[in-house]
Amino acid sequence: MKPLEGQVALVAGATRGAGRGIATMLGAAGATVYCTGRSVRGRLASGDSRPETIEETAEQVTALGGKGIAVRVDHTLEEEVEALCQRIRAEAGKLDVLVNDIWGGETLHELGLAFWKQSPAKARLMFDRAVYTHICTSRYAVPLMLERDRGLIVEVTDGDSFGYRGGVAYDVTKMAVIRLAFAMSRDLRRTNVTALAVTPGFLRSEEMLDGFGVKEANWRDAVKTMPDFIASETPSYVGRAVAALAADPHVHRRAGRVVASWTLAREYGFTDLDGSQPHWAEYFERTYGKAYTVADDAAYASWLGGAVETVCPDWPRY
């Protein structure tokens, strides 16, 4: 029996990249996976020139041994998110895993540009797509978990530290979902529903491969122009990380924290598709000669014991 057989997952933002990798690896572990996004066959998302669709993702989920269900949803629209969750309740009767991977900021981030030169309109759209959508989706999906007092919420971010990410709007967006996982974990602390954040390393996504003019079969050719690409990983690596977390009966010990694919690979013993175990932190320290900073117990210490929880320990009211 596969470890996630009988479990139901929702991967919000499953069209490509990490979302597709997570959806397919949850499927490989036996889960039924609702794969949502805006790009479907014959109708790509507005302004999106990428060819990937959620139907392709769902078909890969099924081919790997799970059950993939593609549902077109614009997660910026509350009514569509609510309808999706009502459908999951009607069809599956439960939800075990929620993955918030919606991003949509590929053409919006302005890395390396000082904030006083960045576009406020792009920043607002990025926050709307990559933060609001996560909050909205959790609002309607998590009650399905609370009905059974069990479940896992995964916020997909970039980086397992609190360090600056090279652009104000991008930095705030990626830190926001790390903080969202933490904040949700505080609201959920008296339940058996776990919220946490996960980051991939240097992701060898479809768009990244195209940007370097290579395919997965010859991806190492891109190392000539981008040496750090040698430490990259496929989207399936973080997918296996999420599947391992979903199968872990003690996952609650990670509530509120952010953890990396490479850290989980060592702990759970999984590999990338080629049998390797890319480890971005070790590569960074070896290549740049500086310690890799991670959000550890000390980093999170100031986030705990806030005034609200001290003065009003019964918050939130369920």
Steps between C-alpha positions, in 0.01 A plus 500: 500500500636842407557736794238755394244261357154619600615855569362803319721797410445840345798654323408860427728612219575160347551609140879480492818528703493408867120468495510236230788322671311490829174387341665218306699372798191503720339296225796261490443447872139400425304819573202643317617845394286795398725699266394862465619793295384733226654337192294227336511355151373760258496772764829613647512747787480863397844631411656155528699369205602175668353182344449293817145426619340351809360213292856390422584506869190300592579242232854460638358455851279217375779342294716480811238310697285768657182664380538840340205737474549826309281795602539845348497751785606862524603511865476880507122458470345402832188350345705262284707386798188442709340300216815288468496408868129422486574268210776323693265453795227361273728267302761392753344583835829616646833671441828371641761722335487859375796636304498874435740540209330778305761744377434670168782747550741386231463825306445719807804470722771759446799343667807718532303822458479742795149526643464868402539390140261206516146504363233534771245349259713189456552473875126522566426233240770276644355529851152434364610189312754353739379597849129581488429180304665294774295668771176465304560135412586408859188678622273265306710182492610467863146456641492165317802399707359632826189287455723194550763676714787397278687637200811664361531850350814569297601852401753493214756778522854587391770454762518357851650809659378846591770661285441760230398351165624765258192712436255664740172380350635149441654487848179608672294251297717198580539597864125558523418137426760385755331724754160375382598143583613615845189710566266221390687257725426725797129503418515121456710424808211332684421274203668216313527705180857599417608808304858538380704641212725316254758632257667336203859581412613624158196369315544341159151599391368501146544875478853489641604231252355701212675812625835323476411340168529143627282199575499274802707247303787747448446746785867489600586693183357809672770480767737661249311828532360453854744301718256485794261301281707192580327495839151523353218255557191383314153600621452138605758545777287745695204285397652203678567725797132590529394137452736396780357766731145391417585140589675589827276436804718738702493791254338724761840552661585724204194724542562860407850448364662522158709208378695429181474214254866407555457487878198273468682279247766421759247445776257283305751336267350584162688609187436702188388315187857419397589353838698804616440709814561864407581706810496872432629604844809281479565613143472865606744464789748304288483740206479837675690423820235643729261340744151440367246674722185305584188589695571281803364496856685821582359678197145405594540578872388862466188388314374307801346626822348815355281735701172373355570139595614609846206727578237296311618135509161376381531677162384428240144412590393194304 
